[in-house]
Amino acid sequence: MFTPAPRADFPILGRTGRGGYPLVYLDSGATSQQPFAVIDAVREAVEDHNGAVKRGSHLLAEEATIAFESAREDVARFVGAAADEIVWTSGSTQSLNLIAYVLSNVSLGRGESVPPVPGVDMDRFRLGPGDVVVTTRAEHHANLIPWQELCLRTGATLRWLDLDREGRIDLSTLDVIDEHTKVVAFTHVSNVSGAISPVSEIVSAAHAVGALAVLDACQSVPHMPVDFHALDVDFAAFSGHKMLAPTGIGALYGKRDLLRALPPYQFGGSMIELVTMEKTTYADPPARFEAGTMPVAQAIGMGAAARYLQAIGMDTIAAYEANLTKILVNGVAEIPGVHVLGPAHEANRTGTVAFSVDGVHPHDVGQYLDSKGIAVRVGHHCAQPIHRHFGVFASTRASLGPYNTEDEVRFFIDTLREVRPYFGVED
């Protein structure tokens, strides 16, 4: 059966699951599987080109450096950015913490360690009592807790955009963004509801008051075309392991002049320009934010993943997954006693479908599905506030990738129908 990402490219999809059933992998929202193109790129980096990036003049160091920086260019191209606007991180969590911590450093006076950048007002980055940070109730904890901590350090106030009945961001609450707002941080796609956020409206509201717009693009970059320049966000975070790449690698996007104006948040090798016993000056971004030894092979793998996805075409992947999403969300919504946490239709959402099952704990739902070879996520998905919005503490979540088939989705739906009868729960 056709899939935009050929299943033969993914060796793990050929194995069996528990009970001897064929593996049905519906947990790509947690971590995606890797194609041979990525696996081979990582293996080649380790086997043939392993050397210290930017730290040697010998052949291996040169080859490793070229591959490392070429991967940056590939990832930048994939998300509509320039190479010097992409900072390697360990993933979205580090990316978002990086921005929050750097803003904390500026607020405490560390911004003076960087030469002024023409046209950039450093007051944009300084927070204190009376200032506001805005996020949303839909956020992954990685895009909530760093902002809570920033407010605790600086005395700023945290506000949030609320959600409607379907779990979409309620634009009637945009008035929490006002002239006191310094940062607006929000998800592109909810990792629980699958709802796609109204990026243009939120970015416009943020920029209208001079606030920074920070986008968590973790759940959007693998599933739809994303162009950070076109979206006009100031910063964005995304992770490799959500987009067919290895774990331990991700990226922070930042507008060039904003990155140039910000001070570092970690210190050590590779991020310096000149060091004396009295003072240090720092390298230009992105090196300024890449202290220490980088995960070189993983970055090369992320570059390979970007090339792989781009070769397929993100428009193709988005259209294919939209069809699967229609089957998935409609099928789940039709099962008696099963409730979709999010839009119960396919419009303006992705194939991330969380749900609760009357009378059955999410862990039991997950274990029953696993007994049939179906891999899903259970728990609060690092997003407790949105679960409370839906009146539950945890849920079961199925999430699609470009390698899933209609047959897999229909098998999942049929198996989910068996859960309540299996546990003796009656309608």
C-alpha positions, 0 to 999 in steps of 0.5 A: 500500500502507498505511503509517502515514506516507503515502509521498506525504508524503515527497518523497525516497521518490519518487526513484530509487536507483542503477541506476534502481531505485526507492529502498528506504530502510532506513537510518532508524536512521541518519537518517530522512526528512522529511515535507512537514509538517516541510520546510514548517515549516522553510521557513516559519520561515526565509521568514516568521518569521526573527528572533532568539529571545528577543532582540528586541521586534519582530514577527519576533523575537516570532513566532520566539520563540513558534514556538521555545517552542511546538515545545518544548511539542510535543516535551515532550508527545510524550515525556511531559515538561513543557516546562521539562524539555526542553533543546534540543541538537544531538542525543543526542551533545551531550545525553549529553556535556552531562550528563557534563560538568555532573557533572564540573563539580559534582565539581570544585566548580562546583555552588556557583554555583547556589542550592540546590534544596530536596530535592536532595542535591548529593552525588548529582552529585559523583563521585570515587575510589571512586565508580562509573559503570555503562553497558552493552556495548550502547551507542552510543559517545555513551553510553560515551565521555562516561562514560569521560571523566567517570571519567578526570576524577574518578577514578571507576570505569567498570563495565558491564552485560553482554549475553547471546547475543542481545545483550540486557542480561543482568540477572544482571550487575545486581550491578555496580550497588551502593552506590558507583554514582552514574550508570547510563547505558543505551540504551532500544533498541540501535542494533545488535541492536534489542533493547529494554532492561529499563528498569524493572529497571535504573532500579529498581536505580539508584534503589535505591542513589541513582544517576542513571538516564540513558537514551539514547532515540535509537532508541526515541522514533521507533518506540514510545510513550515517556513519560519520567515513566512510565519514571522516568528522571532524564535522557534523550537523543534526536535530531531526525533519527531522528524525521523532523526535521532534523539538528542538533537534539535534546533532553535531558530532565531531571527539573525539580528535577535540572536546576534544581540543576545548573550550566551547562556552556557560557557566553554569551548567553541563559543568564544572569540577571545579569552584573557584572564580578565574578560572574554568576548563571544563568537557570532551566532550560532556558535555563541550558543553551542558551547562544548562538544556538539552531538555531531553524528546526531546533527548529521542524522537530522540533516539527512532526515530533512533531506529525506522529508524534503525529497518526498515533499511536505505538501505530499506528506500533509495531504496524505496524513490529512486523509489518514487523520480523517479516518482516524479521528472520525473512527475514534469519535464514533466508538461508544464511550470513547471521547476525543480530546480535541476537534472531533473532525479532521479540519485544521488539525493533525493526526495526533488524536488523544482520547479517554475511554469511559470506565477504563484507565488510559494505561489499561487501554494502552496495554490492551492495544499493545497486546495486539501489536499497536504502539500508542502513548499513555499518560498526560503527555507532558501537558497537564493543563490541557488535560484538566481543561478536558476534565481528565488527568490522562489520556491515550494518544495515537499519532500518525507518521508518513509511514502509516497505512489506512489498514493500520489505522482501521485495525487500530479503530477496530481494536479500540472498539474491543477495549470496553467489552474486554474490561467488562464496561457496559454502555 
